[in-house]
Amino acid sequence: MSLQRLVLWRHGETDFNAAGRMQGHLDSSLTEIGWNQARFAAPALARFEPDLVIASDLRRATDTATVLTEAIGVPLRIDKRLRETHLGEWQGLTGAEVDEQAPGERERWRLDATWAPPGGESRIDVAQRASEVVADLLRDDTEYGTVLLAAHGGLILALTAHLLALPVELWPSLGGISNCHWVELRRRDGVWRLHAYNAGMTG
């Protein structure tokens, strides 16, 4: 059976999340809450019966993925193309600090998927590199029914919009992804369809 389903799973809470800082490519660590979020979500994700898990090489995503792969004995592959959006000069800053330095630019970034922070990537750029991971899976001779990608909120939003072939001007209509929540996409007749968005366990 060729690839039929993708589950895109955001990492658990990090120290930067807790402090309200923008991470991008900075390698922040899971908090104890983040580890617990991953443990709590793992049984629900196990029901998807993934054949393979591929994680961003940033520690917050790799650590989150490992909670699942060790629990269910599924292979883990690391791929740096699943890294979060590079936020350039904004990395490490709080939203308030960015707003003070560049009033209105964060809102511009949210509303225009083609625009990038100074020295960083646009959502279009992120979707392009992430979609190469999916294209490689579709070309692979190995028969994967379900693959889970452990990644980051901005990347998951961009990749989802790209795979659904949404017009770029509509990308901002997709909401954010909460820590340890996921998106489920299924492929039928060569077309990706959205089955769940920002799904997750609470408690």
C-alpha positions in Angstrom: 0.0 0.0 0.0 1.4 3.4 -1.0 1.4 6.4 1.4 -2.2 7.0 2.3 -2.1 9.1 5.4 0.1 11.8 7.0 -0.1 12.8 10.6 1.7 16.1 11.3 2.5 16.4 15.1 3.7 19.5 16.8 6.3 19.1 19.6 5.4 19.6 23.3 5.9 22.8 25.2 9.4 24.2 25.4 11.2 26.6 27.7 10.9 29.3 24.9 7.2 28.6 24.5 6.7 29.1 28.3 8.7 32.4 28.2 6.8 33.7 25.1 10.0 33.7 23.0 10.2 33.0 19.2 12.3 29.9 18.5 12.7 29.3 14.8 15.9 27.3 14.4 17.1 27.9 18.0 17.3 24.5 19.8 15.1 24.9 22.8 14.3 22.1 25.3 11.0 20.5 26.3 9.7 21.6 29.7 8.3 19.0 32.1 4.9 20.0 30.8 6.1 19.3 27.3 7.3 15.9 28.1 4.0 15.1 29.8 2.1 16.4 26.8 4.0 14.0 24.6 3.4 11.0 26.9 -0.3 11.9 27.1 -0.7 12.1 23.3 1.2 9.0 22.5 -1.6 6.5 23.0 -3.9 8.5 20.7 -1.3 8.7 18.0 -0.5 5.0 18.4 -4.0 4.3 17.1 -2.9 5.7 13.7 -0.5 2.8 13.5 2.3 4.7 11.8 4.8 2.7 9.8 7.5 5.4 10.2 8.1 8.5 12.2 10.2 11.3 10.7 11.3 14.2 13.0 12.9 17.5 12.7 16.5 17.5 13.9 15.7 20.2 16.4 15.7 18.6 19.9 12.2 19.7 20.9 10.7 17.7 17.9 13.1 14.8 18.2 12.5 14.3 21.9 8.7 14.5 21.4 8.9 11.9 18.6 11.0 9.6 20.7 8.3 9.4 23.3 6.0 7.8 20.7 8.6 5.7 18.8 9.9 4.1 22.1 6.3 3.4 23.2 5.2 1.6 20.0 8.5 0.4 18.5 8.3 2.3 15.2 11.4 3.4 13.3 12.5 7.0 13.7 14.2 9.0 11.0 15.6 12.5 11.4 15.3 15.1 8.6 16.4 18.7 9.0 14.0 19.8 6.2 11.3 19.6 8.9 12.8 22.4 10.9 10.7 25.3 12.0 10.6 28.5 10.0 13.9 30.4 10.3 12.9 33.6 11.9 16.1 35.5 11.2 16.6 38.5 13.4 13.5 37.7 15.4 14.8 34.4 16.9 15.0 34.5 20.6 12.9 37.7 21.0 9.5 37.9 22.6 6.6 39.2 20.5 6.6 42.4 22.4 10.3 42.9 21.6 9.7 42.4 17.9 6.7 44.8 18.0 8.9 47.4 19.6 11.7 47.1 17.1 9.4 46.7 14.0 5.9 47.8 14.7 3.3 46.0 12.5 5.8 43.6 11.0 4.6 40.5 12.9 1.1 41.2 11.7 2.4 41.5 8.1 4.2 38.2 8.5 0.9 36.5 9.7 -1.1 37.8 6.8 1.4 37.3 3.9 2.8 33.8 3.4 5.3 35.2 0.9 6.9 37.6 3.4 9.8 36.7 5.6 11.3 38.2 8.7 14.6 40.0 8.2 17.2 37.3 7.5 14.6 34.5 7.7 12.2 32.4 5.6 8.7 32.9 4.3 6.0 30.3 4.8 6.3 29.5 1.1 10.0 28.7 1.6 9.2 26.4 4.5 6.4 24.6 2.6 8.8 24.0 -0.3 11.5 22.2 1.7 9.0 20.3 3.9 7.1 19.1 0.8 10.3 17.5 -0.5 10.1 15.1 2.5 6.6 14.1 1.4 7.7 13.8 -2.3 10.5 11.5 -1.2 8.1 9.3 0.6 5.8 9.1 -2.4 8.8 8.1 -4.6 10.1 5.5 -2.1 9.7 1.9 -3.0 8.9 1.1 0.6 5.1 0.7 1.2 4.1 3.2 3.9 0.4 3.3 4.8 0.8 6.0 7.5 3.8 8.3 8.2 3.9 10.7 11.2 6.0 13.8 10.9 7.1 15.3 14.2 7.7 19.0 13.6 6.7 22.5 14.4 3.7 24.7 14.3 4.7 27.1 11.5 6.0 24.3 9.3 2.8 22.2 9.9 0.6 25.1 8.9 2.6 25.8 5.8 2.9 22.2 4.7 -0.8 21.6 5.3 -1.7 24.6 3.1 0.7 23.5 0.4 -0.5 19.9 0.3 -4.1 21.0 0.2 -3.2 23.3 -2.7 -4.8 26.3 -1.0 -4.3 29.6 -2.7 -1.5 31.4 -1.0 -3.7 34.3 0.0 -5.8 31.9 2.0 -2.9 30.4 4.0 -3.4 32.8 6.9 -7.0 31.5 7.3 -5.5 28.3 8.9 -5.2 28.7 12.7 -2.2 27.8 14.8 -1.3 24.4 16.1 -1.2 23.9 19.8 1.7 22.1 21.5 1.4 18.3 20.9 -1.6 18.6 18.7 -1.7 17.3 15.2 -3.1 17.5 11.6 -4.4 14.4 9.8 -4.3 14.3 6.0 -5.4 11.4 3.8 -4.5 10.9 0.2 -7.1 9.6 -2.3 -6.8 9.6 -6.1 -3.5 11.5 -5.8 -5.1 14.4 -3.8 -4.6 15.2 -0.2 -7.7 15.8 1.9 -7.9 17.3 5.4 -9.4 15.0 8.0 -8.4 16.7 11.3 -6.7 20.0 12.1 -5.3 21.0 15.5 -6.6 17.8 17.0 -5.3 16.7 20.4 -5.7 15.3 23.8 -6.5 17.6 26.8 -6.4 16.8 30.4 
